[in-house]
Structure formats: C-alpha cells, structure tokens
Amino acid sequence: MNVAGRTALVTGASGGLGQAIARALAAAGAKLVLSGRRADVLEGLAAEIGATVAPADLSDPGSVRALAAAHAGTDILVANAGLPASGRLESFTEEQIDRALQVNLRAPMMLAHALAPAMVARGSGHIVFMSSLSGKAPAAGSSVYSATKFGLRGFAGALRAELHGSGVGVSAIFPGFIRDAGMFEDAGVTLPRGTGTKSPEQVSTATLRAIERNRGEIDVAPLALKLGATLSGIAPELAATVTRKAGGDAIAAQFEAGQRDKR
Ligand SMILES: NC(=O)c1ccc[n+]([C@@H]2O[C@H](COP(=O)([O-])OP(=O)(O)OC[C@H]3O[C@@H](n4cnc5c(N)ncnc54)[C@H](OP(=O)(O)O)[C@@H]3O)[C@@H](O)[C@H]2O)c1
C-alpha cells in the first residue's frame, strides 16, 4: 500500500516510538491523526508535521469506541499505544492488570474491530500492531506485559489470515530495546554489556515497510536478540535457562523500578 494521501490514525503518538512513526508516515505523505492522552504533546507534534489530534484514554472502552467512530474512514491504523506493565505478578493490583490489558490488548482489538469493516468495503487498508520481543520470548518480570504482547501477536496473525485477499493488510512489529526515546529509554535500565539496541527511527522505518510491502511480522532488534526470541519459540525451557543465567532477574528488577510510574 502506498501511504501518500492516505489517512493514518496513530495511537501512542505522544510517546517515543509513536512520534517517530508519525513523522515517518507524514514524510511519506500520509494525513495523520495523532492519539494519546497528553493533548499538549500531540498538539506540538501536529503543528510540526501538519496533523490533527484526537486525544483519548484507551483504558476506557467508551473512549476507544468514540475514537474509532470519529475516524471511521481511516485507511491505516497504527495501534502503537502501550504501557510497560513490567514487574513480578504479585506486585500488581487487579486494577493495574486490567489497565494493561485494556490499553495494550483490548483497545487495539476493538479499534481493528471497528475500523476494518470499512477498509474491507473499500478494498484497501492496513493495520499495524506494536507488539514487542516480549511478545515472542517470556521472561521474569514481564508476565503481565508478555500476556498483552503475546496476545497482540496472536490477534495480528489470525486477523491477517482472516483478511487475506480483502485488500487489507495486517502487520505486527516486534521491537527489542529501543534507545534515545520511549519506555525503555525512560526506564534508565543498564543492559548487560554487548546487548544491542535499535533507534525509534528503525521502528518507524519498519512500520512504513510493513505497510508498503504488507509484511506480516518484523523484528526490530539486533541479531542476537532475534535469535534469542527464535530459540524461545522452539526450545522455551532452554531459552529460559539461558536468560536466567545471563542475569535476567536483576534486569527485570531494574525495569520494575524504572517503569512503575507508568502502570
Ligand atoms: N521503547 C521500547 O524499547 C519498546 C520495545 C518494545 C515494544 N515497545 C512498544 O512500543 C509502543 C510504544 O512505546 P514507547 O516506547 O513509545 O513508550 P512511551 O514513550 O511510554 O509511549 C507510550 C504511548 O502510549 C500512550 N498511552 C499510554 N497509556 C495510554 C492510555 N491509557 N490511553 C491512551 N494512550 C496511552 C502514551 O500516551 P500518553 O502518555 O499521552 O497517554 C504514549 O503515547 C508500546 O506499545 C510498547 O509496548 C516499546
């Protein structure tokens, strides 16, 4: 799909990766609608790239419905908003678990549910879901986050199969650790030496490629992390042992401390 002249609704557009994605889509000629809770941040970006803003709290099902209804003609949905939801399960309240499920999984599903039928009727459209390598490889301290990101992967793959031949593409993106901006950068976590990172621009380039070439899944991570995720898929117990021995629990504790305020 050529994005020039198409309308693109980007959720999480006030965040690190969402801003990069919005800039890339705007540079490619798309007409952007930027969503997030922080209207001031959305307005600043909208003024820079020439977009409209649609503030919404995606933890509220009514706001999700209203966002979709107000943008029913959307050609491209980038369901990117997400909470880090890091930490051991017992450290979460029930309300925090519900919010992570609402924002990270239910809202993307309901936006797709609301917007896809019109795309199918027009015979063209694209939906991108922002998952994570945590949606392919589970680790201590990411039980809630991984539940949402594995869920997104399954939803995206199945929806892609359902819409095959309709002219509507579906993609899932799997970033590893992204430097310079976004929830990993904000957490201030020190990774083990040699663990590579990628930039927000590499995520936005992958997102654009997913839409233009209708790619099902794209990882945005160094080769070693991609191989780790692949190993986790084919030999989960071995991968879990490797992660534990590499100090996974200590890293998880850093994420929990650095991201607790985003629950
Ligand atoms: N950064 C990474 O290393 C990394 C790696 C793998 C996957 N990801 C995924 O990439 C996506 C973007 O993350 P990021 O790094 O850009 O994080 P971020 O900077 O923390 O941004 C998160 C975005 O989600 C929005 N959001 C959070 N709660 C919301 C709510 N209740 N209603 C509406 N919007 C809400 C935020 O908007 P407001 O604050 O304005 O509400 C913000 O725009 C997420 O799905 C994340 O899981 C990131």
The ligand as an SDF file (V2000), in Angstrom:
LIG
                    3D

 48 52  0  0  0  0  0  0  0  0999 V2000
   10.5820    1.5050   23.7400 N   0  0  0  0  0  0  0  0  0  0  0  0
   10.8560    0.2160   23.6150 C   0  0  0  0  0  0  0  0  0  0  0  0
   12.0150   -0.2060   23.8530 O   0  0  0  0  0  0  0  0  0  0  0  0
    9.7820   -0.7520   23.1840 C   0  0  0  0  0  0  0  0  0  0  0  0
   10.1530   -2.0820   22.9530 C   0  0  0  0  0  0  0  0  0  0  0  0
    9.1910   -2.9890   22.5630 C   0  0  0  0  0  0  0  0  0  0  0  0
    7.8740   -2.5790   22.3620 C   0  0  0  0  0  0  0  0  0  0  0  0
    7.5430   -1.2860   22.6010 N   0  0  0  0  0  0  0  0  0  0  0  0
    6.1270   -0.8930   22.3870 C   0  0  0  0  0  0  0  0  0  0  0  0
    6.0850    0.2660   21.5940 O   0  0  0  0  0  0  0  0  0  0  0  0
    4.8910    1.0100   21.8870 C   0  0  0  0  0  0  0  0  0  0  0  0
    5.2690    2.4640   22.1340 C   0  0  0  0  0  0  0  0  0  0  0  0
    6.0970    2.5220   23.2910 O   0  0  0  0  0  0  0  0  0  0  0  0
    7.0890    3.7310   23.6050 P   0  0  0  0  0  0  0  0  0  0  0  0
    8.4260    3.1620   23.8300 O   0  0  0  0  0  0  0  0  0  0  0  0
    6.9110    4.8150   22.6240 O   0  0  0  0  0  0  0  0  0  0  0  0
    6.5140    4.1510   25.0520 O   0  0  0  0  0  0  0  0  0  0  0  0
    6.1480    5.5660   25.6560 P   0  0  0  0  0  0  0  0  0  0  0  0
    7.1060    6.6100   25.2330 O   0  0  0  0  0  0  0  0  0  0  0  0
    5.9300    5.3080   27.1080 O   0  0  0  0  0  0  0  0  0  0  0  0
    4.7640    5.8830   24.9540 O   0  0  0  0  0  0  0  0  0  0  0  0
    3.6030    5.1620   25.2500 C   0  0  0  0  0  0  0  0  0  0  0  0
    2.4600    5.7620   24.4770 C   0  0  0  0  0  0  0  0  0  0  0  0
    1.2500    5.0670   24.8360 O   0  0  0  0  0  0  0  0  0  0  0  0
    0.2940    6.0340   25.2220 C   0  0  0  0  0  0  0  0  0  0  0  0
   -0.5900    5.5570   26.2790 N   0  0  0  0  0  0  0  0  0  0  0  0
   -0.2440    5.0020   27.4660 C   0  0  0  0  0  0  0  0  0  0  0  0
   -1.3450    4.8050   28.2060 N   0  0  0  0  0  0  0  0  0  0  0  0
   -2.3930    5.2440   27.4830 C   0  0  0  0  0  0  0  0  0  0  0  0
   -3.7850    5.3130   27.7090 C   0  0  0  0  0  0  0  0  0  0  0  0
   -4.3510    4.9100   28.8640 N   0  0  0  0  0  0  0  0  0  0  0  0
   -4.5730    5.8350   26.7430 N   0  0  0  0  0  0  0  0  0  0  0  0
   -4.0240    6.2790   25.5850 C   0  0  0  0  0  0  0  0  0  0  0  0
   -2.7230    6.2330   25.3080 N   0  0  0  0  0  0  0  0  0  0  0  0
   -1.9140    5.7290   26.2510 C   0  0  0  0  0  0  0  0  0  0  0  0
    1.0910    7.2200   25.7360 C   0  0  0  0  0  0  0  0  0  0  0  0
    0.3280    8.3840   25.5950 O   0  0  0  0  0  0  0  0  0  0  0  0
    0.0520    9.4200   26.8050 P   0  0  0  0  0  0  0  0  0  0  0  0
    1.1910    9.3030   27.7580 O   0  0  0  0  0  0  0  0  0  0  0  0
   -0.0870   10.7350   26.1200 O   0  0  0  0  0  0  0  0  0  0  0  0
   -1.2160    8.9410   27.3490 O   0  0  0  0  0  0  0  0  0  0  0  0
    2.2620    7.2350   24.7940 C   0  0  0  0  0  0  0  0  0  0  0  0
    1.9410    7.9330   23.6240 O   0  0  0  0  0  0  0  0  0  0  0  0
    4.2590    0.3250   23.0980 C   0  0  0  0  0  0  0  0  0  0  0  0
    3.2010   -0.4960   22.6850 O   0  0  0  0  0  0  0  0  0  0  0  0
    5.4020   -0.5240   23.6610 C   0  0  0  0  0  0  0  0  0  0  0  0
    4.9180   -1.6310   24.3640 O   0  0  0  0  0  0  0  0  0  0  0  0
    8.4590   -0.3650   23.0100 C   0  0  0  0  0  0  0  0  0  0  0  0
  1  2  1  0
  2  3  2  0
  2  4  1  0
  4  5  1  0
  4 48  2  0
  5  6  2  0
  6  7  1  0
  7  8  2  0
  8  9  1  0
  8 48  1  0
  9 10  1  0
  9 46  1  0
 10 11  1  0
 11 12  1  0
 11 44  1  0
 12 13  1  0
 13 14  1  0
 14 15  2  0
 14 16  1  0
 14 17  1  0
 17 18  1  0
 18 19  2  0
 18 20  1  0
 18 21  1  0
 21 22  1  0
 22 23  1  0
 23 24  1  0
 23 42  1  0
 24 25  1  0
 25 26  1  0
 25 36  1  0
 26 27  1  0
 26 35  1  0
 27 28  2  0
 28 29  1  0
 29 30  1  0
 29 35  2  0
 30 31  1  0
 30 32  2  0
 32 33  1  0
 33 34  2  0
 34 35  1  0
 36 37  1  0
 36 42  1  0
 37 38  1  0
 38 39  2  0
 38 40  1  0
 38 41  1  0
 42 43  1  0
 44 45  1  0
 44 46  1  0
 46 47  1  0
M  CHG  2   8   1  16  -1
M  END
$$$$
